[in-house]
C-alpha cells in the first residue's frame, strides 16, 4: 500500500525539538514514530497509554515539586530506601 496520506499539526517548538531528539536516539524518523503511534492506536483500539486527570493529591505533588517545596533529597539509592523504610 502506498503512503500518500498527510498529517499536519501545530505543536510547541520546544516539545517538537525534545521529542525529535528522542526519536533520533531511537533511530526513528518523525514519520516512523507517528506510524508506530498510529499502529498502536489501531491495534489497541485506543491510545497506547493511560490518559488520566490527576487527583488533588497528585496535582499538589506536581505543584510542590515544580516549585521545589516538600522535596526529599537522597544521595543515592541506599539513602532513598533507608528514608522509605525499605
N, C-alpha and C positions, 0 to 999 in steps of 0.2 A: 504494500500500500504506500502510495507516495505521501510525503509530508508537505501539505500545501496550506494547512490551516494556520492562521496567525493569531498570536496573543499580544495584546497591547495593554500595558498597565502603568500607572504613575505610582512611584514609590519614593520614599525619602532617600536622598543620595547617600547618606551615611549608612543606612540599613542595606542599601544595594551594594555598596562597597564591601561591607563586612561579610555579607552573605556570599558574594562572589569570591572573596578571599578563601572562605571555607570550601566553596566548590572547587577552586583551584587546588587546594590541599588534597582534596579527594580525587583530583584528576578528572573533574566533570566540567563540562561547559554549562552555561546557563540553560541552554536548550535541553541538554541531557538531564539536568536537575529538575527542570519543570516537567519533562516527560516522566521521570520517576515519580514525582509527586502525583501527577495525573493518573498514572498507572495504579498507584496505591489507593487513590480515591476510588477508582473503578473496581479494584479487587475487594476493597473493604466496604464498598457502598457507603462511604462517608470519609471524613477526614482521618488521616493516618496518625492522629494524636488526639488526646483529650483536650477539649476546649471548655474551660470552666470559668466561672466568675469567682474570684477568691472570696472566702468568707471574711468576716470582720477581723478575726484573729490574724489570718494570713495577710490581709491588707495592712493592718497595723504593723506587722513584722516587716513588710516591704518598706513602709514609710520610715520605720525606725532605722533599718539598715541603710536605706538610701541617705538618711541624714546623719548616720554614724552614731545613733543612740542605741543603748542596751546591747552592745556587742560583747561577745565573749571571745577574746583573742587567745589562740593556742599556739604554742611554739612548735608543736609537731603533733603527729597522730597519737602518740602515747599520752601527751598532755591533754589532748582532746578527750580521749577515752577516760582518763582519770577524772576530768571535770564532769563527764557524763555519768560517772559511777559505773562504768562498764569494765 
